[in-house]
């Protein structure tokens, strides 16, 4: 989002950091699917500065329904390669 917002002259007001997803392992072990923006396993750098992009799905069936739609919408808007 940063490049898109910069072109619009807007600064990102809120973002997610590694400490915001510190319970990802617990969620994953209970069946929640947490991925990065490319559908891969989340692998965020630990620290207080890095921004983290993540998507959470309650289960595989929901992921299969939503992920293609979400990816398509992000690509159409130039937010995902």
Kinemage of the C-alpha trace (Angstrom):
@kinemage 1
@onewidth
@group {chain A} dominant
@subgroup {mainchain}
@vectorlist {calphas} color= white
{ca unk a 1} P 0.000 0.000 0.000
{ca unk a 2} L 2.830 2.428 0.692
{ca unk a 3} L 3.656 3.044 -3.015
{ca unk a 4} L -0.017 3.542 -3.896
{ca unk a 5} L -0.604 5.912 -1.013
{ca unk a 6} L 2.608 7.830 -1.798
{ca unk a 7} L 1.370 8.425 -5.370
{ca unk a 8} L -1.815 9.838 -3.863
{ca unk a 9} L 0.129 12.004 -1.416
{ca unk a 10} L -1.204 10.092 1.571
{ca unk a 11} L 0.762 8.502 4.408
{ca unk a 12} L -0.312 5.125 5.797
{ca unk a 13} L -2.050 5.776 9.087
{ca unk a 14} L -1.920 2.314 10.571
{ca unk a 15} L -0.051 -0.872 9.895
{ca unk a 16} L 0.606 -4.244 11.438
{ca unk a 17} L 3.880 -5.100 13.173
{ca unk a 18} L 5.345 -8.470 14.181
{ca unk a 19} L 4.090 -8.099 17.747
{ca unk a 20} L 0.553 -7.718 16.368
{ca unk a 21} L 0.714 -11.273 15.027
{ca unk a 22} L 2.612 -12.823 17.935
{ca unk a 23} L -0.129 -15.427 18.394
{ca unk a 24} L 0.090 -16.679 14.791
{ca unk a 25} L 1.658 -19.981 15.903
{ca unk a 26} L -1.175 -20.601 18.364
{ca unk a 27} L -3.753 -19.772 15.710
{ca unk a 28} L -2.054 -22.035 13.164
{ca unk a 29} L -1.915 -24.914 15.615
{ca unk a 30} L -5.672 -24.614 16.179
{ca unk a 31} L -6.399 -24.742 12.446
{ca unk a 32} L -6.465 -21.070 11.515
{ca unk a 33} L -4.606 -20.339 8.283
{ca unk a 34} L -2.421 -17.246 8.410
{ca unk a 35} L -0.505 -16.264 5.274
{ca unk a 36} L 1.395 -13.349 3.837
{ca unk a 37} L -0.056 -11.369 0.943
{ca unk a 38} L 1.156 -14.008 -1.525
{ca unk a 39} L -0.593 -16.934 0.192
{ca unk a 40} L 2.635 -18.248 1.676
{ca unk a 41} L 3.263 -19.051 5.333
{ca unk a 42} L 3.753 -15.886 7.331
{ca unk a 43} L 7.444 -15.282 8.064
{ca unk a 44} L 7.711 -11.816 9.570
{ca unk a 45} L 10.938 -10.317 10.846
{ca unk a 46} L 10.869 -9.829 14.589
{ca unk a 47} L 11.139 -6.228 15.642
{ca unk a 48} L 9.039 -3.182 16.381
{ca unk a 49} L 9.648 -1.331 13.097
{ca unk a 50} L 8.910 -3.747 10.203
{ca unk a 51} L 5.452 -3.670 8.633
{ca unk a 52} L 3.734 -7.029 8.282
{ca unk a 53} L 1.109 -7.922 5.706
{ca unk a 54} L -1.020 -10.897 6.644
{ca unk a 55} L -4.310 -12.573 5.874
{ca unk a 56} L -6.170 -14.939 8.190
{ca unk a 57} L -8.690 -17.603 7.235
{ca unk a 58} L -10.720 -19.629 9.712
{ca unk a 59} L -10.208 -22.812 7.712
{ca unk a 60} L -9.080 -24.222 4.357
{ca unk a 61} L -12.557 -24.127 2.815
{ca unk a 62} L -12.837 -20.393 3.470
{ca unk a 63} L -9.290 -19.847 2.203
{ca unk a 64} L -10.132 -21.624 -1.057
{ca unk a 65} L -13.196 -19.426 -1.513
{ca unk a 66} L -11.705 -16.072 -0.543
{ca unk a 67} L -8.015 -16.155 -1.482
{ca unk a 68} L -8.505 -16.097 -5.285
{ca unk a 69} L -10.976 -13.229 -4.998
{ca unk a 70} L -8.738 -11.251 -2.660
{ca unk a 71} L -5.641 -11.819 -4.792
{ca unk a 72} L -7.530 -10.805 -7.928
{ca unk a 73} L -8.826 -7.632 -6.320
{ca unk a 74} L -5.355 -6.660 -5.077
{ca unk a 75} L -3.778 -7.346 -8.491
{ca unk a 76} L -6.429 -5.319 -10.334
{ca unk a 77} L -5.643 -2.379 -8.089
{ca unk a 78} L -1.884 -2.721 -8.537
{ca unk a 79} L -1.351 -3.690 -4.904
{ca unk a 80} L 0.042 -7.159 -5.602
{ca unk a 81} L 2.375 -8.337 -8.332
